[in-house]
Amino acid sequence: MTSIKDIPLSDLDPSVQTRFQSGEHFEVFDRLRAEAPVYFHETTQYGPFWSISKYKDIIEVEANPKVFSSDAAYGGIWIKEQPKDTIRKSFMTADQPEHDQQRKVVNPIVSPSNLNDMEQKVRDIVTLVLDDLPLNEEIDWVERVSVEVTGRVLCELMDFPVEERMDLTTWSDIVNTDVDAGTEITDEYVKLEKLKPMIIKFKELFAERTGMPPQNDLISMLAHSQETANMEPQQFVGMLVLLMVGGNDTTRNSISGGLDALNKFPEEYKKLRENPELVESMVPEIIRWVTPVAHMRRTALEDIEFHGQQIKKGDKVIMWYCSGNRDPEVIEDPYTFKIDRKNPRQHVSFGFGIHRCLGNRMAELQLRVLWEEILKRGWVIETTGEPERRFSNFVVGIDSLKAIIRKPE
């Protein structure tokens, strides 16, 4: 098999999904950062695009939304071109001022006071999930913990029926299925068809909340704001999908990837058990290490010279967060999972600038509370094999991770 270092840069497609499953993608981005940190790939599975692979360059692109657009009108945030009539519109795929107006509607859900109120609810959910787990018996950590915790928390945030929580996971998985993965979801139209039950359910909840006094849940916030009360269909689907996936899939994979990392770095796991207060710095390190969203796309709205390269109006620009988070110019010893880093929040997993992840503190809250409760129990959780990783270059998903919980005497 040809080694990554022997492939000419002109033939190197950094978007190949199987490399993300095997971890080989890191070698690709190591080369790009070293040899061509701003590089135009003329021939890839998605046509031509620019790769931005260095941490500081990613920040620079994010900080300039007037030139680098995420608007659905130009292709949105996806590396693969979407049929225009299937694009999910939301503040994630909008430029200013529309972005700011819509984001402001749901901002209260992550206000300091609401996060403070949510902490006990998250702790109750985590306790419920952990109390149901067997000791000394192999379980699927993804199914029993990652999915359960994030699904139940999302139900709380949306005031969604908790007994129907698996629907949220199913719909998130449909949204994030790569249409080239060889499944029955072969294009975006099939996705839309499979998401019809989601659309029906959310329309029912939206109508219900519209007829009620305003409440402190995401659907009620949307229903009672003049900016979002009368969304057209593509925007309705896009907004609900954004909040559902943003509040579910990414945190789910951080919970799974965090356990995998601790087992691959047993000295760090030992350090954590001996110093439980390190949970505080471990949480952002998990999020850096996993980088749940591998990339985001922008589209150039004008010609611009960028670090010696000529980016043309209309060019597709891909910011590889997974590469920025392994950039040794910014992150010391980036290929080591280190739970006591001095600046653990120095990562680009949440993006930067106006599109910085709205739910970043909520994600951190769930991870922190989960590990606080695990450590209280004195559990040691041993993985029993490699994670089963999703065929995707967008959401770095772990679909299965087998583990055994032990409680040393």
Rosetta blueprint (number, residue, H / E / L):
1 M L
2 T L
3 S L
4 I H
5 K H
6 D H
7 I L
8 P L
9 L H
10 S H
11 D H
12 L L
13 D L
14 P L
15 S L
16 V L
17 Q H
18 T H
19 R H
20 F H
21 Q H
22 S H
23 G L
24 E L
25 H H
26 F H
27 E H
28 V H
29 F H
30 D H
31 R H
32 L H
33 R H
34 A H
35 E H
36 A L
37 P L
38 V E
39 Y E
40 F E
41 H E
42 E L
43 T L
44 T L
45 Q L
46 Y L
47 G L
48 P L
49 F E
50 W E
51 S E
52 I E
53 S L
54 K L
55 Y H
56 K H
57 D H
58 I H
59 I H
60 E H
61 V H
62 E H
63 A L
64 N L
65 P L
66 K L
67 V L
68 F E
69 S E
70 S L
71 D L
72 A H
73 A H
74 Y H
75 G L
76 G L
77 I L
78 W L
79 I L
80 K L
81 E L
82 Q L
83 P L
84 K H
85 D H
86 T H
87 I L
88 R L
89 K L
90 S L
91 F H
92 M H
93 T H
94 A L
95 D L
96 Q L
97 P L
98 E H
99 H H
100 D H
101 Q H
102 Q H
103 R H
104 K H
105 V H
106 V H
107 N H
108 P H
109 I H
110 V H
111 S L
112 P H
113 S H
114 N H
115 L H
116 N H
117 D H
118 M H
119 E H
120 Q H
121 K H
122 V H
123 R H
124 D H
125 I H
126 V H
127 T H
128 L H
129 V H
130 L H
131 D H
132 D L
133 L L
134 P L
135 L L
136 N L
137 E L
138 E E
139 I E
140 D E
141 W H
142 V H
143 E H
144 R H
145 V H
146 S H
147 V H
148 E H
149 V H
150 T H
151 G H
152 R H
153 V H
154 L H
155 C H
156 E H
157 L H
158 M H
159 D L
160 F L
161 P L
162 V H
163 E H
164 E H
165 R H
166 M H
167 D H
168 L H
169 T H
170 T H
171 W H
172 S H
173 D H
174 I H
175 V H
176 N L
177 T L
178 D L
179 V L
180 D L
181 A L
182 G L
183 T L
184 E L
185 I L
186 T L
187 D L
188 E H
189 Y H
190 V H
191 K H
192 L H
193 E H
194 K H
195 L L
196 K H
197 P H
198 M H
199 I H
200 I H
201 K H
202 F H
203 K H
204 E H
205 L H
206 F H
207 A H
208 E H
209 R H
210 T H
211 G L
212 M L
213 P L
214 P L
215 Q L
216 N L
217 D L
218 L H
219 I H
220 S H
221 M H
222 L H
223 A H
224 H L
225 S L
226 Q L
227 E L
228 T L
229 A L
230 N L
231 M L
232 E L
233 P H
234 Q H
235 Q H
236 F H
237 V H
238 G H
239 M H
240 L H
241 V H
242 L H
243 L H
244 M H
245 V H
246 G H
247 G L
248 N L
249 D H
250 T H
251 T H
252 R H
253 N H
254 S H
255 I H
256 S H
257 G H
258 G H
259 L H
260 D H
261 A H
262 L H
263 N H
264 K H
265 F L
266 P H
267 E H
268 E H
269 Y H
270 K H
271 K H
272 L H
273 R H
274 E H
275 N L
276 P H
277 E H
278 L H
279 V H
280 E H
281 S H
282 M H
283 V H
284 P H
285 E H
286 I H
287 I H
288 R H
289 W H
290 V H
291 T L
292 P L
293 V E
294 A L
295 H E
296 M E
297 R E
298 R E
299 T E
300 A E
301 L L
302 E L
303 D L
304 I E
305 E E
306 F E
307 H L
308 G L
309 Q E
310 Q E
311 I E
312 K L
313 K L
314 G L
315 D L
316 K E
317 V E
318 I E
319 M E
320 W E
321 Y H
322 C H
323 S H
324 G H
325 N L
326 R L
327 D L
328 P L
329 E L
330 V L
331 I L
332 E L
333 D L
334 P L
335 Y L
336 T L
337 F L
338 K L
339 I L
340 D L
341 R L
342 K L
343 N L
344 P L
345 R L
346 Q L
347 H L
348 V L
349 S L
350 F L
351 G L
352 F L
353 G H
354 I H
355 H H
356 R L
357 C L
358 L L
359 G L
360 N H
361 R H
362 M H
363 A H
364 E H
365 L H
366 Q H
367 L H
368 R H
369 V H
370 L H
371 W H
372 E H
373 E H
374 I H
375 L H
376 K H
377 R H
378 G L
379 W L
380 V E
381 I E
382 E E
383 T E
384 T L
385 G L
386 E L
387 P L
388 E E
389 R E
390 R L
391 F L
392 S L
393 N L
394 F L
395 V E
396 V L
397 G L
398 I E
399 D E
400 S E
401 L L
402 K E
403 A E
404 I E
405 I E
406 R E
407 K L
408 P L
409 E L
